[in-house]
Amino acid sequence: MAGSTHSVTNQPPPLTGYDAYTADRALVEAVERHLPPALRDEADGELSALGRACGSAQVQEWGVQANENPPRLRTHDRYGHRIDEVDFHPSWHRLLGKGVSAGLTAAWTRPGGQVRRAAAFVLWTQVDAGNCCPLSMTHAAVPALRTDPELAAEWEPLLTSMVYDRGLRPAAGKAGALFGMGMTEKQGGSDVRANTTRAVPLAESGTYALTGHKWFCSAPMSDAFLVLAQAPGGLTCFLVPRVLEDGGRNVFLLQRLKDKLGNRSNASAEVEFDGTWARRVGEEGRGVRTIIGMVAATRLDCVLGSAGLMRQAVAQAVHHCAYREAFGARLVDQPLMRNVLADLAVESEAATTLALRLAAACDDGEQERALLRIAVPAAKYWVTKRCAPVAVEAAECLGGNGYVEESQLPRLVRESPLNSIWEGAGNVQALDVLRVLRREPAALDAYLREVGLARGADHRLDAAIRSLLTELADLEGIEARARRVTERLALVLQGSLLVRFAPSDVADAFCATRLGGDAGAAFGTLPHSLARESLVERARPTL
């Protein structure tokens, strides 16, 4: 008799057993758009295989387990020897191994590698954003190391390997390696030129002893790190290995792991250097210039990661509403809920479209470097800031269920602000945009050429471009307006891309609301004239 009160009805099936890649039409179309025809079949096959893994119950469970069992710091072994290691749940290693084998650190050595990796990063973030941190750091270290051909020859084959070789051993004996980064110090934060870590030259040319305290050290279990320290010639970039060539441990004193709001599966540490052995990367006094390639790559990964989080939040919300009934009809068929879902879908597609366009620019190298200088910080500023409201609104679509951990939405909500904060928070990105506008006229020219490709296709986009030019012509008090200018740059670029490449319903909705002002301050305020049903159906994942 008791069992009769527990019949389960009006609940959606789990969003598992599907291909997260082929279900994401915006992502599939972006990959096809930006890859040469000769690479598309191979890339689609790889991404579909990864998409099926992302959509599988087993891999999704790995993500849950990695977050429910966060890393633990072990400073000493049972005998009292200092070891400074981080223990992870087995699911973390499974995820990291899958990410490496899927090519998430191999973009620099593969044809069309940046676009293929970007799409994979969007997918893999949806399973667990935490393990994407070391994948991102490892990928991003390559351009910094290339400033020193000798170091690049030694390390790049390990960083771009598709083999996850865990454990701390001399790099020469490993099949693959991971990199972390340590720039931030407690007294300086984003102002890295205020760093106080000291680098004293040793007898061997290019080697130094470091002494200092890094307030945030990413991925402390990695094989090596790029760090900034003050050398006699000024702020300089250094490579710090965890294990020395003779097998001895380098001095790398892990003081504690950060207790973070989200990103729980990933370890972020405070680390002290005390005579720590390091090799110089680049010239003394040019540390920021040396490491800027790494920073640009990690900032783009913040955009990709936020696009992935938004996509998963929207997929969960649309999937739930496609099955859940209330007041005599499916939620997805009710006009007000459909408005919310359609609005979220537009935001998600705009983020994906912009992120993949920037990845394609990375594949084109020098030709589009000027565009990236202005577009990456603008996209990093805007897309990452849109992630949190999207995740929260998507959770609300599930009602009380969206506030329960088992729905996955709370994890997405906790993760959603991170990419806006890390790798330079909002003000840092906006000020970087201003620096580019003042010092690099070629960057603005490249940006205007890009958005100009869509001129004449939508009157609201044309008006937004004119308004942006007026804004840029008035330099008085522009620093206080830096966020406004950066937001407009990102929105106009997104609008131009959607007008050129997205279905007309998507472009119309974006231009009407994000550029034309015909929307409210919350999601779900699209004008009634828009084709909301087609927007929702385009975003729906099919089992």
Secondary structure, DSSP 8 states (H G I E B T S, - for coil): -GGGGG---S----S-SS-TTTT-HHHHHHHHHHS-HHHHHHHHHHHHHHHHHHTSHHHHHHHHHHHHS--EEEEE-TTS-EEEEEE--HHHHHHHHHHHHTTTT-GGGSTTHHHHHHHHHHHHHTT-STTHHHHHHHHHHHHHHTTSHHHHHHHHHHHT-S----S---GGG-S---EEEE---TTTTT-GGG---EEEE-SSTTEEEEEEEEEEEE-TTSSEEEEEEEETTEEEEEEEESB-TTS-B---EEEEE---SS-TTS-EEEEEEEEEEEEEES-TT-HHHHHHHHHHHHHHHHHHHHHHHHHHHHHHHHHHHHH-EETTEEGGGSHHHHHHHHHHHHHHHHHHHHHHHHHHHHHTGGGGHHHHHHHHHHHHHHHHHHHHHHHHHHHHHTGGGGGSGGGSHHHHHHHTTHHHHTTS-HHHHHHHHHHHHHH-HHHHHHHHHHHHTTTTS-HHHHHHHHHHHHHHH--TTTTTTHHHHHHHHHHHHHHHHHHHHS-HHHHHHHIIIIIS--S-SSSS---TTS-HHHHHHHH----
